Amino acid sequence: MASAEAPFQYLDEHAIAAAPLNRDPYDYAFVEQAIPLHFRDRVLADAPEIPDRGSYAMPSLRYGPAFGRVLDELMSVRFRRLVEAKFDIDLSNYPPVAVMMGNTSGRYNEGYAHTDSKHKIITVLVGFTRSWPYERGRLRVLRSSDREDVAFEFAPEFGRMLMFRVGENSWHGFLPQKGQRMSLQLCYVDSEWYVKRENWRHQWSAVAKALPVLHKIIDLAPRRLGKV
């Protein structure tokens, strides 16, 4: 893992630090290019291959050194300090956990509006999609549980980053759209227990998706709206 003192090789520290903190409808910051575009081909060549929809725990995925370095930098103390400065918060007692999405099916139950689990303190979303030419499927910062009640939206393309403080009104989601939609979710959470729980839950889901009968059940099941 990258040390707190080592300079970033891939993340643009200045761009992340300079991104303004928006207060409406809740605390969030958007970085247009947190990873410079000239790294795109190198990083995406080493990105994990994700066969299905939904999120996968990072320990269950295989990836090459360039993507691994980006992940190390995102999980580093140095990056955590940037997030702490942005939100004026001490995250030293909140461990990070990361999962990754690779595809969307376009079905109604994807991208539903939600506020994130009460166990999450800060959420960071980073796009790894080479291009996203669709109007639907853009990540939306929402003012309410209505996916059309949009305050801000952006395509989940390579290097774009959204950070937000999780709370009762931190609504976000996207309209269903079928396509390769690669994005990483990094969350600072309230305990190591929750880190282990998230990794186990997503690893179990990946195994279930590999079994045809369970895959069909998961694919058709409505998304749970409660926070877990």
C-alpha positions as CSV (number, residue, x, y, z in Angstrom):
1,M,0.0,0.0,0.0
2,A,1.2,3.5,-0.8
3,S,2.7,5.3,2.2
4,A,1.4,8.6,3.6
5,E,4.5,10.4,2.5
6,A,5.1,8.9,-1.0
7,P,3.8,11.2,-3.8
8,F,1.1,10.0,-6.0
9,Q,2.0,8.4,-9.3
10,Y,-1.5,8.4,-10.8
11,L,-3.9,10.5,-8.7
12,D,-3.8,14.3,-9.4
13,E,-3.4,15.6,-5.8
14,H,-3.8,19.2,-6.8
15,A,-7.0,18.6,-8.7
16,I,-8.5,16.7,-5.8
17,A,-7.4,19.3,-3.2
18,A,-8.7,22.2,-5.4
19,A,-12.2,20.7,-6.0
20,P,-14.8,22.9,-4.3
21,L,-17.0,21.6,-1.5
22,N,-20.7,22.0,-2.4
23,R,-23.3,22.2,0.4
24,D,-26.5,21.9,-1.7
25,P,-28.3,19.5,-1.4
26,Y,-25.6,17.9,0.9
27,D,-21.8,18.0,1.2
28,Y,-20.2,16.8,-2.0
29,A,-17.2,17.5,-4.2
30,F,-16.7,16.6,-7.8
31,V,-13.2,16.2,-9.5
32,E,-13.4,16.4,-13.3
33,Q,-10.1,14.5,-13.7
34,A,-8.8,13.0,-10.5
35,I,-6.6,10.6,-12.7
36,P,-5.1,12.4,-15.7
37,L,-6.4,11.1,-19.1
38,H,-2.9,10.2,-20.3
39,F,-3.0,7.3,-17.8
40,R,-6.3,5.9,-19.2
41,D,-5.0,3.2,-21.5
42,R,-2.3,2.0,-19.1
43,V,-4.7,1.7,-16.1
44,L,-7.7,0.3,-18.1
45,A,-5.4,-2.4,-19.6
46,D,-4.7,-3.6,-16.0
47,A,-8.3,-3.2,-14.8
48,P,-10.2,-6.2,-13.5
49,E,-12.6,-8.0,-15.9
50,I,-16.0,-8.0,-14.3
51,P,-18.4,-10.5,-15.9
52,D,-21.7,-9.3,-14.6
53,R,-23.8,-6.5,-13.1
54,G,-23.6,-5.5,-9.5
55,S,-20.6,-4.7,-7.2
56,Y,-17.7,-7.0,-6.5
57,A,-15.3,-7.0,-3.5
58,M,-11.8,-5.9,-4.5
59,P,-10.2,-9.0,-2.8
60,S,-12.1,-11.3,-5.2
61,L,-10.9,-9.5,-8.4
62,R,-7.7,-9.9,-10.3
63,Y,-6.0,-6.9,-11.9
64,G,-2.6,-5.7,-13.1
65,P,0.0,-3.4,-11.5
66,A,-1.1,-0.1,-12.9
67,F,-4.7,-0.5,-11.7
68,G,-3.3,-1.9,-8.4
69,R,-1.2,1.2,-7.9
70,V,-4.3,3.4,-8.4
71,L,-6.2,1.3,-5.8
72,D,-3.2,1.6,-3.4
73,E,-3.2,5.4,-3.7
74,L,-6.9,5.6,-3.1
75,M,-6.6,3.4,0.0
76,S,-3.6,5.3,1.3
77,V,-3.3,7.6,4.3
78,R,-2.2,10.4,1.9
79,F,-5.5,10.2,0.0
80,R,-7.5,10.0,3.3
81,R,-5.9,13.2,4.4
82,L,-7.1,14.9,1.2
83,V,-10.7,13.7,2.0
84,E,-10.3,14.8,5.7
85,A,-9.3,18.3,4.6
86,K,-12.1,18.5,2.1
87,F,-14.8,17.6,4.6
88,D,-13.1,18.9,7.8
89,I,-13.3,15.5,9.4
90,D,-11.0,13.1,11.2
91,L,-11.2,9.7,9.5
92,S,-8.3,8.1,11.2
93,N,-10.6,5.7,13.1
94,Y,-12.7,4.8,10.1
95,P,-11.2,2.1,7.9
96,P,-11.7,2.2,4.1
97,V,-13.4,-0.5,2.1
98,A,-13.7,-0.7,-1.8
99,V,-15.9,-2.5,-4.2
100,M,-16.2,-2.2,-8.0
101,M,-19.0,-2.3,-10.5
102,G,-18.3,-3.4,-14.1
103,N,-21.6,-3.6,-16.0
104,T,-25.3,-2.6,-15.9
105,S,-28.2,-4.6,-17.4
106,G,-30.5,-1.7,-17.9
107,R,-33.2,-3.2,-15.8
108,Y,-35.6,-1.2,-13.6
109,N,-34.0,-2.1,-10.3
110,E,-30.5,-0.7,-11.1
111,G,-29.5,2.8,-10.0
112,Y,-32.4,3.2,-7.5
113,A,-32.1,6.3,-5.3
114,H,-30.5,5.7,-2.0
115,T,-28.5,7.4,0.7
116,D,-25.9,4.8,1.6
117,S,-25.6,2.7,4.8
118,K,-25.6,4.4,8.2
119,H,-22.2,2.6,8.7
120,K,-20.6,4.7,6.0
121,I,-19.1,8.1,6.8
122,I,-17.7,9.3,3.5
123,T,-18.2,7.8,0.1
124,V,-15.8,8.3,-2.9
125,L,-16.9,7.2,-6.4
126,V,-14.3,7.0,-9.2
127,G,-15.2,6.3,-12.8
128,F,-13.2,3.7,-14.8
129,T,-15.4,3.6,-17.9
130,R,-13.5,4.3,-21.2
131,S,-16.5,6.3,-22.5
132,W,-20.2,6.7,-21.7
133,P,-22.1,8.0,-24.7
134,Y,-25.6,7.6,-23.1
135,E,-27.8,10.2,-21.5
136,R,-29.1,7.6,-19.0
137,G,-26.8,5.9,-16.6
138,R,-25.1,9.1,-15.4
139,L,-24.6,9.3,-11.7
140,R,-26.9,11.8,-10.1
141,V,-26.7,13.8,-6.9
142,L,-30.3,14.0,-5.9
143,R,-32.4,16.3,-3.7
144,S,-34.8,13.6,-2.8
145,S,-35.6,9.9,-3.4
146,D,-36.9,10.9,-6.8
147,R,-34.3,10.0,-9.5
148,E,-35.6,12.9,-11.6
149,D,-34.9,15.4,-8.8
150,V,-31.4,16.2,-9.9
151,A,-28.9,18.6,-8.4
152,F,-25.9,17.4,-10.4
153,E,-24.9,14.5,-12.7
154,F,-21.9,13.2,-14.5
155,A,-20.9,10.3,-16.7
156,P,-18.9,7.5,-14.9
157,E,-15.9,8.0,-17.2
158,F,-12.3,7.4,-16.4
159,G,-10.8,9.5,-13.7
160,R,-14.0,11.4,-12.7
161,M,-14.5,11.4,-8.9
162,L,-17.4,12.3,-6.6
163,M,-16.9,12.5,-2.8
164,F,-19.8,13.0,-0.4
165,R,-20.7,13.0,3.2
166,V,-23.2,10.2,4.0
167,G,-26.3,11.3,5.8
168,E,-30.1,11.1,5.9
169,N,-30.4,13.3,2.7
170,S,-27.4,12.1,0.7
171,W,-29.6,10.7,-2.1
172,H,-27.9,9.5,-5.3
173,G,-28.6,7.1,-8.1
174,F,-28.9,6.8,-11.9
175,L,-31.4,5.9,-14.6
176,P,-31.1,2.3,-15.9
177,Q,-28.9,1.9,-18.9
178,K,-27.4,-1.3,-20.3
179,G,-23.6,-1.1,-20.9
180,Q,-20.1,-1.6,-19.5
181,R,-20.1,0.8,-16.6
182,M,-16.9,0.5,-14.6
183,S,-16.7,2.5,-11.4
184,L,-15.1,2.0,-8.0
185,Q,-16.7,2.8,-4.7
186,L,-14.5,3.6,-1.7
187,C,-16.1,4.2,1.6
188,Y,-14.8,5.1,5.0
189,V,-16.8,3.0,7.5
190,D,-17.4,2.8,11.2
191,S,-15.6,-0.5,11.9
192,E,-13.4,-3.3,10.7
193,W,-16.4,-5.6,11.2
194,Y,-18.2,-3.7,8.5
195,V,-15.2,-4.0,6.2
196,K,-15.2,-7.8,6.6
197,R,-19.0,-7.9,6.3
198,E,-19.0,-5.9,3.0
199,N,-16.2,-8.1,1.5
200,W,-17.9,-11.3,2.5
201,R,-21.3,-10.1,1.2
202,H,-20.0,-9.1,-2.2
203,Q,-17.8,-12.2,-2.5
204,W,-20.9,-14.4,-1.7
205,S,-22.9,-12.4,-4.3
206,A,-20.1,-13.1,-7.0
207,V,-20.3,-16.8,-6.3
208,A,-24.1,-16.8,-6.5
209,K,-24.0,-15.0,-9.8
210,A,-21.8,-17.8,-11.2
211,L,-24.7,-20.3,-10.6
212,P,-27.4,-20.1,-13.2
213,V,-30.4,-20.5,-11.0
214,L,-29.2,-18.1,-8.3
215,H,-28.1,-15.7,-11.0
216,K,-31.6,-15.5,-12.4
217,I,-33.1,-14.9,-8.9
218,I,-30.6,-12.1,-8.1
219,D,-31.1,-10.5,-11.5
220,L,-34.9,-10.3,-11.1
221,A,-35.0,-9.4,-7.4
222,P,-36.0,-5.8,-6.6
223,R,-33.3,-3.7,-5.0
224,R,-33.7,-3.2,-1.2
225,L,-34.3,0.4,-0.4
226,G,-33.3,0.2,3.3
227,K,-29.8,1.1,4.5
228,V,-27.7,-1.8,5.7
